[in-house]
Amino acid sequence: MGVMTAILTLGWITRSAIDHRRWLRATKIQTEAHHKIVDRLSSNEDLLAYMQSPTGQRFLTASLGVPSAAEVATPAIVGAPFNRILWSVQAGVVLAAAGFGLWLAKNGVIEEVAQPLQVISILAIALGVGFVASAFASYLLSRQLGLVQPHVPHA
């Protein structure tokens, strides 16, 4: 059980590191491309025209974190916070269910094995509850920061 947990944890850390590295590379390439474009602009008028173009607006909003007028007028659909929040809920439910399963399974084994199963089940339940609490906190924080919009029923 411990070996499987270690393997899964190592796999998750590796996947997260690869995703982060891919994101850093994409951001670096995009920033370098825009810097080259800005360097080639010879006059203030060219720079102003670029900044007012849709491509220039996307670059400025991405690099400065300031929403454009179009983004303020229309709410954006943001998938990344929801994907991570749902992943945390999913992991939490699975871990808690595994912990409860081990808790029930400890009753059918000998005394020497029951105590380690109880410890592992308590840890799994605690991790599961922690993941669900983390997802709830992430949702509240994302909503507070404006990354997700509150659900408005259609009238």
N, C-alpha and C positions, 0 to 999 in steps of 0.2 A: 504494500500500500504506500509506504513511504517512498519507494523507488519510483512508482508511477507518479506520485505527486511531484517529486523532484524533476522527472522527465517532462511532465506537462508544464511545470513552472519554467524550466529552461527553454522549452519550445515557445512559450508565450513571450518570454523576455527577448528571445531571438527575433521573433516576428515583430515585436514592437520596435526593436532597434533597427530592423531592416526598413520598416515603414517610415520611421523618423529620418533615417538616412536618405531615403528616396524623396521625402518631402523637402529636406534641406537641399538636395541636389537640384530639384525642380525650381525651388525658390532662387537659388544662386544663378541658375541659367536664365531665368526670367529677368532678374535684376541686372545681370550683365548685358542682356540684350537691350533693355531699356536705357541703360547707361550709354551704350554705343549709339543708340538713336539720338539721345539728348546731346551727346558730344558732336554729332554730325550737323546739328541745327546751327546755322550760321548767324541768325539774327534773333532779336527778341520777338519779332512778329512770327517767325517760324516756330519758336518755342511756345508762344501763346496759342498758335493754331494747333499744335500737337497736344497741348494740355486740354484744349476744348474738344478734341476729337474723342470718340468713344474709347479708343485704345488708350489714349493718354489719361482719360478719366479712370479707367480700370486700373492703370498703373498707379496713379496717385492714391486712389482709395486703398489699393493693396499695400502700398509702401507706407502710407501715413496712417492707415486705419480710420480714415475719415469717410463716412458714407457719401456717395454722390447724391445729387438731387433726385435722380430716378430711383435710387435705393431707398431714400427717405419717403418718397411718394408711394411706392409699392412695397409691401412686406416681402422679404426674401424667404424662400424655403431653405432652411438650413438642415441638412441631413446628418452632418458629422456629430453634433451633440446628441441627437436622438439615437444614432447608431451606438455610440459609446455608452450611453445611459442604458439602452436596452441590453447591451452586452453584459453590463454589470448586473442588471436584474436577472438575466438568464443564468449567469455564473453563480449568483447568490442563491437562486432557487435550486439549482442542481446541487450545489455544495450542501445546502441545508437539507435537501431530501436525502442525499447520501449519508449525512450525519444522522438523521432520524432512522434511516435503514440500518446503519451500524448499531445504533442505540437499541433497536429492536432485536438485532441479530445477537447481541451480547448475552441475551437471556438463554439462547440455545447452545451455548458453548461451555467448556469447562472453566472453572474459576480462574485458572492462570491466564487464560486468553481473554476472559471477560473484562478484566481491568484495563488492559491496553486498548481494547475495542471501545471501552467507555471514554477513555482519554481522547482517542482519535475522533470519536463521534462528537464529543463536546467541541473539539477544535474545528471540525468541519461545520458544525452548526454555527459556531461563532464567526467563522469566515463567511459563511453564507449570509448571515444577518448583517455582517459588516459590508459585504458587497451591495446588498439591497439598500442599506442606509447610505452608502456612498453614492449610489445611483440617485436616491432621493435628494441628497445634498447637491449633486451635480445638476439635477433638473432645476432646483430652486435657484442656484447660482446662475445657470444659463439663462433662466427667465429674468432674473434681476439685471443681468448684463445686456439683455435684449437679443440674445442669440436665438432664442425661441419665442414664438408669439403665444400668448395664452389662447386656449381654444374658445372660439366665439361660435355659438350655434347659429346656423343659417335660419333666417326668419322668413 
